[in-house]
């Protein structure tokens, strides 16, 4: 079960009596969910951060001096 807490962060719950197949299926769902979350939340944030961060001397926040 994947729920979101008050801060919209994922909470992953696995039943205590889960068998090996259930655990494998749960892990696969968690990976899919995390991949989707990273693509929709983290990638845009990192792109914006990179765009507004100088990467070499002489660059002024995206504009070459």
mmCIF file of the N, C-alpha and C atoms, coordinates in Angstrom:
data_MODEL
# 
_entry.id   MODEL 
# 
loop_
_atom_site.group_PDB 
_atom_site.id 
_atom_site.type_symbol 
_atom_site.label_atom_id 
_atom_site.label_alt_id 
_atom_site.label_comp_id 
_atom_site.label_asym_id 
_atom_site.label_entity_id 
_atom_site.label_seq_id 
_atom_site.pdbx_PDB_ins_code 
_atom_site.Cartn_x 
_atom_site.Cartn_y 
_atom_site.Cartn_z 
_atom_site.occupancy 
_atom_site.B_iso_or_equiv 
_atom_site.pdbx_formal_charge 
_atom_site.auth_seq_id 
_atom_site.auth_comp_id 
_atom_site.auth_asym_id 
_atom_site.auth_atom_id 
_atom_site.pdbx_PDB_model_num 
ATOM 1   N N  . UNK A 1 1  ? 0.855  -1.179  0.000   1.00 0.00 ? 1  UNK A N  1 
ATOM 2   C CA . UNK A 1 1  ? 0.000  0.000   0.000   1.00 0.00 ? 1  UNK A CA 1 
ATOM 3   C C  . UNK A 1 1  ? 0.894  1.232   0.000   1.00 0.00 ? 1  UNK A C  1 
ATOM 4   N N  . UNK A 1 2  ? 0.592  2.177   -0.861  1.00 0.00 ? 2  UNK A N  1 
ATOM 5   C CA . UNK A 1 2  ? 1.338  3.431   -0.892  1.00 0.00 ? 2  UNK A CA 1 
ATOM 6   C C  . UNK A 1 2  ? 0.365  4.547   -0.522  1.00 0.00 ? 2  UNK A C  1 
ATOM 7   N N  . UNK A 1 3  ? 0.697  5.261   0.532   1.00 0.00 ? 3  UNK A N  1 
ATOM 8   C CA . UNK A 1 3  ? -0.106 6.408   0.951   1.00 0.00 ? 3  UNK A CA 1 
ATOM 9   C C  . UNK A 1 3  ? 0.799  7.622   0.982   1.00 0.00 ? 3  UNK A C  1 
ATOM 10  N N  . UNK A 1 4  ? 0.204  8.801   1.023   1.00 0.00 ? 4  UNK A N  1 
ATOM 11  C CA . UNK A 1 4  ? 0.970  10.036  1.175   1.00 0.00 ? 4  UNK A CA 1 
ATOM 12  C C  . UNK A 1 4  ? 0.687  10.614  2.551   1.00 0.00 ? 4  UNK A C  1 
ATOM 13  N N  . UNK A 1 5  ? 1.734  11.084  3.217   1.00 0.00 ? 5  UNK A N  1 
ATOM 14  C CA . UNK A 1 5  ? 1.525  11.709  4.519   1.00 0.00 ? 5  UNK A CA 1 
ATOM 15  C C  . UNK A 1 5  ? 1.096  13.159  4.316   1.00 0.00 ? 5  UNK A C  1 
ATOM 16  N N  . UNK A 1 6  ? 1.016  13.924  5.379   1.00 0.00 ? 6  UNK A N  1 
ATOM 17  C CA . UNK A 1 6  ? 0.542  15.312  5.299   1.00 0.00 ? 6  UNK A CA 1 
ATOM 18  C C  . UNK A 1 6  ? 1.433  16.181  4.419   1.00 0.00 ? 6  UNK A C  1 
ATOM 19  N N  . UNK A 1 7  ? 2.700  15.819  4.280   1.00 0.00 ? 7  UNK A N  1 
ATOM 20  C CA . UNK A 1 7  ? 3.629  16.583  3.436   1.00 0.00 ? 7  UNK A CA 1 
ATOM 21  C C  . UNK A 1 7  ? 3.701  16.048  2.013   1.00 0.00 ? 7  UNK A C  1 
ATOM 22  N N  . UNK A 1 8  ? 2.775  15.177  1.650   1.00 0.00 ? 8  UNK A N  1 
ATOM 23  C CA . UNK A 1 8  ? 2.716  14.555  0.320   1.00 0.00 ? 8  UNK A CA 1 
ATOM 24  C C  . UNK A 1 8  ? 3.943  13.696  0.043   1.00 0.00 ? 8  UNK A C  1 
ATOM 25  N N  . UNK A 1 9  ? 4.549  13.143  1.097   1.00 0.00 ? 9  UNK A N  1 
ATOM 26  C CA . UNK A 1 9  ? 5.665  12.221  0.948   1.00 0.00 ? 9  UNK A CA 1 
ATOM 27  C C  . UNK A 1 9  ? 5.123  10.804  0.999   1.00 0.00 ? 9  UNK A C  1 
ATOM 28  N N  . UNK A 1 10 ? 5.709  9.894   0.232   1.00 0.00 ? 10 UNK A N  1 
ATOM 29  C CA . UNK A 1 10 ? 5.165  8.534   0.195   1.00 0.00 ? 10 UNK A CA 1 
ATOM 30  C C  . UNK A 1 10 ? 5.445  7.754   1.471   1.00 0.00 ? 10 UNK A C  1 
ATOM 31  N N  . UNK A 1 11 ? 4.458  6.963   1.854   1.00 0.00 ? 11 UNK A N  1 
ATOM 32  C CA . UNK A 1 11 ? 4.599  6.011   2.952   1.00 0.00 ? 11 UNK A CA 1 
ATOM 33  C C  . UNK A 1 11 ? 4.321  4.639   2.342   1.00 0.00 ? 11 UNK A C  1 
ATOM 34  N N  . UNK A 1 12 ? 5.304  3.775   2.363   1.00 0.00 ? 12 UNK A N  1 
ATOM 35  C CA . UNK A 1 12 ? 5.158  2.448   1.781   1.00 0.00 ? 12 UNK A CA 1 
ATOM 36  C C  . UNK A 1 12 ? 4.917  1.443   2.899   1.00 0.00 ? 12 UNK A C  1 
ATOM 37  N N  . UNK A 1 13 ? 3.820  0.696   2.805   1.00 0.00 ? 13 UNK A N  1 
ATOM 38  C CA . UNK A 1 13 ? 3.479  -0.278  3.828   1.00 0.00 ? 13 UNK A CA 1 
ATOM 39  C C  . UNK A 1 13 ? 3.450  -1.670  3.213   1.00 0.00 ? 13 UNK A C  1 
ATOM 40  N N  . UNK A 1 14 ? 4.063  -2.625  3.894   1.00 0.00 ? 14 UNK A N  1 
ATOM 41  C CA . UNK A 1 14 ? 4.062  -4.016  3.454   1.00 0.00 ? 14 UNK A CA 1 
ATOM 42  C C  . UNK A 1 14 ? 3.401  -4.838  4.551   1.00 0.00 ? 14 UNK A C  1 
ATOM 43  N N  . UNK A 1 15 ? 2.442  -5.694  4.183   1.00 0.00 ? 15 UNK A N  1 
ATOM 44  C CA . UNK A 1 15 ? 1.829  -6.548  5.201   1.00 0.00 ? 15 UNK A CA 1 
ATOM 45  C C  . UNK A 1 15 ? 2.876  -7.432  5.884   1.00 0.00 ? 15 UNK A C  1 
ATOM 46  N N  . UNK A 1 16 ? 2.722  -7.643  7.172   1.00 0.00 ? 16 UNK A N  1 
ATOM 47  C CA . UNK A 1 16 ? 3.685  -8.434  7.941   1.00 0.00 ? 16 UNK A CA 1 
ATOM 48  C C  . UNK A 1 16 ? 3.756  -9.871  7.433   1.00 0.00 ? 16 UNK A C  1 
ATOM 49  N N  . UNK A 1 17 ? 2.629  -10.415 6.996   1.00 0.00 ? 17 UNK A N  1 
ATOM 50  C CA . UNK A 1 17 ? 2.595  -11.808 6.563   1.00 0.00 ? 17 UNK A CA 1 
ATOM 51  C C  . UNK A 1 17 ? 2.778  -11.960 5.049   1.00 0.00 ? 17 UNK A C  1 
ATOM 52  N N  . UNK A 1 18 ? 3.355  -10.976 4.393   1.00 0.00 ? 18 UNK A N  1 
ATOM 53  C CA . UNK A 1 18 ? 3.532  -11.027 2.940   1.00 0.00 ? 18 UNK A CA 1 
ATOM 54  C C  . UNK A 1 18 ? 4.511  -12.136 2.565   1.00 0.00 ? 18 UNK A C  1 
ATOM 55  N N  . UNK A 1 19 ? 4.182  -12.839 1.498   1.00 0.00 ? 19 UNK A N  1 
ATOM 56  C CA . UNK A 1 19 ? 5.066  -13.883 0.992   1.00 0.00 ? 19 UNK A CA 1 
ATOM 57  C C  . UNK A 1 19 ? 6.093  -13.303 0.033   1.00 0.00 ? 19 UNK A C  1 
ATOM 58  N N  . UNK A 1 20 ? 6.937  -14.180 -0.495  1.00 0.00 ? 20 UNK A N  1 
ATOM 59  C CA . UNK A 1 20 ? 8.017  -13.727 -1.376  1.00 0.00 ? 20 UNK A CA 1 
ATOM 60  C C  . UNK A 1 20 ? 7.487  -13.069 -2.648  1.00 0.00 ? 20 UNK A C  1 
ATOM 61  N N  . UNK A 1 21 ? 6.445  -13.655 -3.245  1.00 0.00 ? 21 UNK A N  1 
ATOM 62  C CA . UNK A 1 21 ? 5.866  -13.061 -4.470  1.00 0.00 ? 21 UNK A CA 1 
ATOM 63  C C  . UNK A 1 21 ? 5.250  -11.698 -4.176  1.00 0.00 ? 21 UNK A C  1 
ATOM 64  N N  . UNK A 1 22 ? 4.550  -11.611 -3.052  1.00 0.00 ? 22 UNK A N  1 
ATOM 65  C CA . UNK A 1 22 ? 3.937  -10.328 -2.684  1.00 0.00 ? 22 UNK A CA 1 
ATOM 66  C C  . UNK A 1 22 ? 5.000  -9.261  -2.462  1.00 0.00 ? 22 UNK A C  1 
ATOM 67  N N  . UNK A 1 23 ? 6.091  -9.644  -1.822  1.00 0.00 ? 23 UNK A N  1 
ATOM 68  C CA . UNK A 1 23 ? 7.173  -8.687  -1.600  1.00 0.00 ? 23 UNK A CA 1 
ATOM 69  C C  . UNK A 1 23 ? 7.799  -8.243  -2.917  1.00 0.00 ? 23 UNK A C  1 
ATOM 70  N N  . UNK A 1 24 ? 7.988  -9.176  -3.846  1.00 0.00 ? 24 UNK A N  1 
ATOM 71  C CA . UNK A 1 24 ? 8.551  -8.829  -5.154  1.00 0.00 ? 24 UNK A CA 1 
ATOM 72  C C  . UNK A 1 24 ? 7.607  -7.903  -5.912  1.00 0.00 ? 24 UNK A C  1 
ATOM 73  N N  . UNK A 1 25 ? 6.304  -8.197  -5.862  1.00 0.00 ? 25 UNK A N  1 
ATOM 74  C CA . UNK A 1 25 ? 5.323  -7.342  -6.534  1.00 0.00 ? 25 UNK A CA 1 
ATOM 75  C C  . UNK A 1 25 ? 5.292  -5.962  -5.889  1.00 0.00 ? 25 UNK A C  1 
ATOM 76  N N  . UNK A 1 26 ? 5.360  -5.929  -4.563  1.00 0.00 ? 26 UNK A N  1 
ATOM 77  C CA . UNK A 1 26 ? 5.371  -4.651  -3.856  1.00 0.00 ? 26 UNK A CA 1 
ATOM 78  C C  . UNK A 1 26 ? 6.594  -3.832  -4.251  1.00 0.00 ? 26 UNK A C  1 
ATOM 79  N N  . UNK A 1 27 ? 7.760  -4.477  -4.306  1.00 0.00 ? 27 UNK A N  1 
ATOM 80  C CA . UNK A 1 27 ? 8.993  -3.774  -4.670  1.00 0.00 ? 27 UNK A CA 1 
ATOM 81  C C  . UNK A 1 27 ? 8.905  -3.228  -6.092  1.00 0.00 ? 27 UNK A C  1 
ATOM 82  N N  . UNK A 1 28 ? 8.317  -3.994  -7.004  1.00 0.00 ? 28 UNK A N  1 
ATOM 83  C CA . UNK A 1 28 ? 8.169  -3.534  -8.390  1.00 0.00 ? 28 UNK A CA 1 
ATOM 84  C C  . UNK A 1 28 ? 7.247  -2.319  -8.452  1.00 0.00 ? 28 UNK A C  1 
ATOM 85  N N  . UNK A 1 29 ? 6.127  -2.378  -7.721  1.00 0.00 ? 29 UNK A N  1 
ATOM 86  C CA . UNK A 1 29 ? 5.207  -1.220  -7.701  1.00 0.00 ? 29 UNK A CA 1 
ATOM 87  C C  . UNK A 1 29 ? 5.889  -0.003  -7.101  1.00 0.00 ? 29 UNK A C  1 
ATOM 88  N N  . UNK A 1 30 ? 6.669  -0.204  -6.055  1.00 0.00 ? 30 UNK A N  1 
ATOM 89  C CA . UNK A 1 30 ? 7.376  0.909   -5.422  1.00 0.00 ? 30 UNK A CA 1 
ATOM 90  C C  . UNK A 1 30 ? 8.375  1.530   -6.391  1.00 0.00 ? 30 UNK A C  1 
ATOM 91  N N  . UNK A 1 31 ? 9.120  0.702   -7.122  1.00 0.00 ? 31 UNK A N  1 
ATOM 92  C CA . UNK A 1 31 ? 10.072 1.230   -8.111  1.00 0.00 ? 31 UNK A CA 1 
ATOM 93  C C  . UNK A 1 31 ? 9.357  2.026   -9.195  1.00 0.00 ? 31 UNK A C  1 
ATOM 94  N N  . UNK A 1 32 ? 8.233  1.490   -9.694  1.00 0.00 ? 32 UNK A N  1 
ATOM 95  C CA . UNK A 1 32 ? 7.467  2.207   -10.721 1.00 0.00 ? 32 UNK A CA 1 
ATOM 96  C C  . UNK A 1 32 ? 6.980  3.547   -10.183 1.00 0.00 ? 32 UNK A C  1 
ATOM 97  N N  . UNK A 1 33 ? 6.459  3.540   -8.958  1.00 0.00 ? 33 UNK A N  1 
ATOM 98  C CA . UNK A 1 33 ? 5.938  4.767   -8.370  1.00 0.00 ? 33 UNK A CA 1 
ATOM 99  C C  . UNK A 1 33 ? 7.059  5.780   -8.182  1.00 0.00 ? 33 UNK A C  1 
ATOM 100 N N  . UNK A 1 34 ? 8.206  5.316   -7.676  1.00 0.00 ? 34 UNK A N  1 
ATOM 101 C CA . UNK A 1 34 ? 9.327  6.228   -7.445  1.00 0.00 ? 34 UNK A CA 1 
ATOM 102 C C  . UNK A 1 34 ? 9.863  6.782   -8.761  1.00 0.00 ? 34 UNK A C  1 
ATOM 103 N N  . UNK A 1 35 ? 9.945  5.948   -9.797  1.00 0.00 ? 35 UNK A N  1 
ATOM 104 C CA . UNK A 1 35 ? 10.390 6.430   -11.105 1.00 0.00 ? 35 UNK A CA 1 
ATOM 105 C C  . UNK A 1 35 ? 9.462  7.523   -11.617 1.00 0.00 ? 35 UNK A C  1 
ATOM 106 N N  . UNK A 1 36 ? 8.154  7.297   -11.477 1.00 0.00 ? 36 UNK A N  1 
ATOM 107 C CA . UNK A 1 36 ? 7.181  8.297   -11.918 1.00 0.00 ? 36 UNK A CA 1 
ATOM 108 C C  . UNK A 1 36 ? 7.307  9.572   -11.088 1.00 0.00 ? 36 UNK A C  1 
ATOM 109 N N  . UNK A 1 37 ? 7.444  9.417   -9.773  1.00 0.00 ? 37 UNK A N  1 
ATOM 110 C CA . UNK A 1 37 ? 7.558  10.580  -8.897  1.00 0.00 ? 37 UNK A CA 1 
ATOM 111 C C  . UNK A 1 37 ? 8.816  11.377  -9.222  1.00 0.00 ? 37 UNK A C  1 
ATOM 112 N N  . UNK A 1 38 ? 9.934  10.682  -9.427  1.00 0.00 ? 38 UNK A N  1 
ATOM 113 C CA . UNK A 1 38 ? 11.180 11.375  -9.759  1.00 0.00 ? 38 UNK A CA 1 
ATOM 114 C C  . UNK A 1 38 ? 11.047 12.131  -11.071 1.00 0.00 ? 38 UNK A C  1 
ATOM 115 N N  . UNK A 1 39 ? 10.408 11.510  -12.059 1.00 0.00 ? 39 UNK A N  1 
ATOM 116 C CA . UNK A 1 39 ? 10.257 12.152  -13.366 1.00 0.00 ? 39 UNK A CA 1 
ATOM 117 C C  . UNK A 1 39 ? 9.353  13.377  -13.296 1.00 0.00 ? 39 UNK A C  1 
ATOM 118 N N  . UNK A 1 40 ? 8.322  13.331  -12.451 1.00 0.00 ? 40 UNK A N  1 
ATOM 119 C CA . UNK A 1 40 ? 7.374  14.446  -12.408 1.00 0.00 ? 40 UNK A CA 1 
ATOM 120 C C  . UNK A 1 40 ? 7.732  15.516  -11.387 1.00 0.00 ? 40 UNK A C  1 
ATOM 121 N N  . UNK A 1 41 ? 8.520  15.180  -10.371 1.00 0.00 ? 41 UNK A N  1 
ATOM 122 C CA . UNK A 1 41 ? 8.828  16.147  -9.321  1.00 0.00 ? 41 UNK A CA 1 
ATOM 123 C C  . UNK A 1 41 ? 10.300 16.540  -9.265  1.00 0.00 ? 41 UNK A C  1 
ATOM 124 N N  . UNK A 1 42 ? 11.178 15.562  -9.231  1.00 0.00 ? 42 UNK A N  1 
ATOM 125 C CA . UNK A 1 42 ? 12.590 15.875  -9.032  1.00 0.00 ? 42 UNK A CA 1 
ATOM 126 C C  . UNK A 1 42 ? 13.260 16.377  -10.309 1.00 0.00 ? 42 UNK A C  1 
ATOM 127 N N  . UNK A 1 43 ? 12.997 15.742  -11.437 1.00 0.00 ? 43 UNK A N  1 
ATOM 128 C CA . UNK A 1 43 ? 13.647 16.154  -12.684 1.00 0.00 ? 43 UNK A CA 1 
ATOM 129 C C  . UNK A 1 43 ? 13.375 17.620  -13.034 1.00 0.00 ? 43 UNK A C  1 
ATOM 130 N N  . UNK A 1 44 ? 12.114 18.093  -12.969 1.00 0.00 ? 44 UNK A N  1 
ATOM 131 C CA . UNK A 1 44 ? 11.882 19.513  -13.256 1.00 0.00 ? 44 UNK A CA 1 
ATOM 132 C C  . UNK A 1 44 ? 12.602 20.439  -12.273 1.00 0.00 ? 44 UNK A C  1 
ATOM 133 N N  . UNK A 1 45 ? 12.652 20.034  -11.010 1.00 0.00 ? 45 UNK A N  1 
ATOM 134 C CA . UNK A 1 45 ? 13.332 20.873  -10.016 1.00 0.00 ? 45 UNK A CA 1 
ATOM 135 C C  . UNK A 1 45 ? 14.828 20.938  -10.298 1.00 0.00 ? 45 UNK A C  1 
ATOM 136 N N  . UNK A 1 46 ? 15.429 19.809  -10.631 1.00 0.00 ? 46 UNK A N  1 
ATOM 137 C CA . UNK A 1 46 ? 16.858 19.806  -10.941 1.00 0.00 ? 46 UNK A CA 1 
ATOM 138 C C  . UNK A 1 46 ? 17.150 20.589  -12.216 1.00 0.00 ? 46 UNK A C  1 
ATOM 139 N N  . UNK A 1 47 ? 16.264 20.494  -13.203 1.00 0.00 ? 47 UNK A N  1 
ATOM 140 C CA . UNK A 1 47 ? 16.448 21.257  -14.439 1.00 0.00 ? 47 UNK A CA 1 
ATOM 141 C C  . UNK A 1 47 ? 16.417 22.753  -14.162 1.00 0.00 ? 47 UNK A C  1 
ATOM 142 N N  . UNK A 1 48 ? 15.465 23.182  -13.344 1.00 0.00 ? 48 UNK A N  1 
ATOM 143 C CA . UNK A 1 48 ? 15.368 24.601  -13.000 1.00 0.00 ? 48 UNK A CA 1 
ATOM 144 C C  . UNK A 1 48 ? 16.594 25.043  -12.214 1.00 0.00 ? 48 UNK A C  1 
ATOM 145 N N  . UNK A 1 49 ? 17.040 24.225  -11.286 1.00 0.00 ? 49 UNK A N  1 
ATOM 146 C CA . UNK A 1 49 ? 18.218 24.557  -10.494 1.00 0.00 ? 49 UNK A CA 1 
ATOM 147 C C  . UNK A 1 49 ? 19.448 24.685  -11.384 1.00 0.00 ? 49 UNK A C  1 
ATOM 148 N N  . UNK A 1 50 ? 19.604 23.754  -12.298 1.00 0.00 ? 50 UNK A N  1 
ATOM 149 C CA . UNK A 1 50 ? 20.754 23.800  -13.205 1.00 0.00 ? 50 UNK A CA 1 
ATOM 150 C C  . UNK A 1 50 ? 20.696 25.038  -14.103 1.00 0.00 ? 50 UNK A C  1 
ATOM 151 N N  . UNK A 1 51 ? 19.486 25.373  -14.545 1.00 0.00 ? 51 UNK A N  1 
ATOM 152 C CA . UNK A 1 51 ? 19.316 26.508  -15.452 1.00 0.00 ? 51 UNK A CA 1 
ATOM 153 C C  . UNK A 1 51 ? 19.713 27.821  -14.771 1.00 0.00 ? 51 UNK A C  1 
ATOM 154 N N  . UNK A 1 52 ? 19.491 27.936  -13.467 1.00 0.00 ? 52 UNK A N  1 
ATOM 155 C CA . UNK A 1 52 ? 19.761 29.190  -12.770 1.00 0.00 ? 52 UNK A CA 1 
ATOM 156 C C  . UNK A 1 52 ? 21.018 29.154  -11.910 1.00 0.00 ? 52 UNK A C  1 
ATOM 157 N N  . UNK A 1 53 ? 21.852 28.155  -12.103 1.00 0.00 ? 53 UNK A N  1 
ATOM 158 C CA . UNK A 1 53 ? 23.086 28.040  -11.334 1.00 0.00 ? 53 UNK A CA 1 
ATOM 159 C C  . UNK A 1 53 ? 24.275 28.181  -12.267 1.00 0.00 ? 53 UNK A C  1 
ATOM 160 N N  . UNK A 1 54 ? 25.210 29.054  -11.956 1.00 0.00 ? 54 UNK A N  1 
ATOM 161 C CA . UNK A 1 54 ? 26.390 29.180  -12.811 1.00 0.00 ? 54 UNK A CA 1 
ATOM 162 C C  . UNK A 1 54 ? 27.186 27.876  -12.803 1.00 0.00 ? 54 UNK A C  1 
ATOM 163 N N  . UNK A 1 55 ? 27.594 27.435  -13.974 1.00 0.00 ? 55 UNK A N  1 
ATOM 164 C CA . UNK A 1 55 ? 28.314 26.164  -14.050 1.00 0.00 ? 55 UNK A CA 1 
ATOM 165 C C  . UNK A 1 55 ? 29.795 26.355  -14.322 1.00 0.00 ? 55 UNK A C  1 
ATOM 166 N N  . UNK A 1 56 ? 30.185 27.535  -14.729 1.00 0.00 ? 56 UNK A N  1 
ATOM 167 C CA . UNK A 1 56 ? 31.613 27.789  -14.930 1.00 0.00 ? 56 UNK A CA 1 
ATOM 168 C C  . UNK A 1 56 ? 31.878 29.273  -14.735 1.00 0.00 ? 56 UNK A C  1 
ATOM 169 N N  . UNK A 1 57 ? 33.122 29.618  -14.472 1.00 0.00 ? 57 UNK A N  1 
ATOM 170 C CA . UNK A 1 57 ? 33.492 31.008  -14.238 1.00 0.00 ? 57 UNK A CA 1 
ATOM 171 C C  . UNK A 1 57 ? 33.159 31.843  -15.471 1.00 0.00 ? 57 UNK A C  1 
ATOM 172 N N  . UNK A 1 58 ? 32.523 32.962  -15.286 1.00 0.00 ? 58 UNK A N  1 
ATOM 173 C CA . UNK A 1 58 ? 32.167 33.821  -16.400 1.00 0.00 ? 58 UNK A CA 1 
ATOM 174 C C  . UNK A 1 58 ? 30.707 33.699  -16.786 1.00 0.00 ? 58 UNK A C  1 
ATOM 175 N N  . UNK A 1 59 ? 30.017 32.688  -16.296 1.00 0.00 ? 59 UNK A N  1 
ATOM 176 C CA . UNK A 1 59 ? 28.602 32.548  -16.603 1.00 0.00 ? 59 UNK A CA 1 
ATOM 177 C C  . UNK A 1 59 ? 27.812 33.227  -15.497 1.00 0.00 ? 59 UNK A C  1 
ATOM 178 N N  . UNK A 1 60 ? 26.876 34.068  -15.857 1.00 0.00 ? 60 UNK A N  1 
ATOM 179 C CA . UNK A 1 60 ? 26.083 34.799  -14.877 1.00 0.00 ? 60 UNK A CA 1 
ATOM 180 C C  . UNK A 1 60 ? 24.636 34.321  -14.930 1.00 0.00 ? 60 UNK A C  1 
ATOM 181 N N  . UNK A 1 61 ? 24.330 33.268  -14.197 1.00 0.00 ? 61 UNK A N  1 
ATOM 182 C CA . UNK A 1 61 ? 22.979 32.731  -14.103 1.00 0.00 ? 61 UNK A CA 1 
ATOM 183 C C  . UNK A 1 61 ? 22.329 32.520  -15.465 1.00 0.00 ? 61 UNK A C  1 
ATOM 184 N N  . UNK A 1 62 ? 23.008 31.785  -16.311 1.00 0.00 ? 62 UNK A N  1 
ATOM 185 C CA . UNK A 1 62 ? 22.428 31.422  -17.595 1.00 0.00 ? 62 UNK A CA 1 
ATOM 186 C C  . UNK A 1 62 ? 22.850 32.318  -18.736 1.00 0.00 ? 62 UNK A C  1 
ATOM 187 N N  . UNK A 1 63 ? 23.451 33.464  -18.433 1.00 0.00 ? 63 UNK A N  1 
ATOM 188 C CA . UNK A 1 63 ? 23.897 34.367  -19.500 1.00 0.00 ? 63 UNK A CA 1 
ATOM 189 C C  . UNK A 1 63 ? 25.415 34.390  -19.497 1.00 0.00 ? 63 UNK A C  1 
ATOM 190 N N  . UNK A 1 64 ? 26.015 34.207  -20.644 1.00 0.00 ? 64 UNK A N  1 
ATOM 191 C CA . UNK A 1 64 ? 27.473 34.254  -20.738 1.00 0.00 ? 64 UNK A CA 1 
ATOM 192 C C  . UNK A 1 64 ? 27.902 35.708  -20.751 1.00 0.00 ? 64 UNK A C  1 
ATOM 193 N N  . UNK A 1 65 ? 28.846 36.051  -19.890 1.00 0.00 ? 65 UNK A N  1 
ATOM 194 C CA . UNK A 1 65 ? 29.302 37.443  -19.757 1.00 0.00 ? 65 UNK A CA 1 
ATOM 195 C C  . UNK A 1 65 ? 30.139 37.873  -20.940 1.00 0.00 ? 65 UNK A C  1 
# 
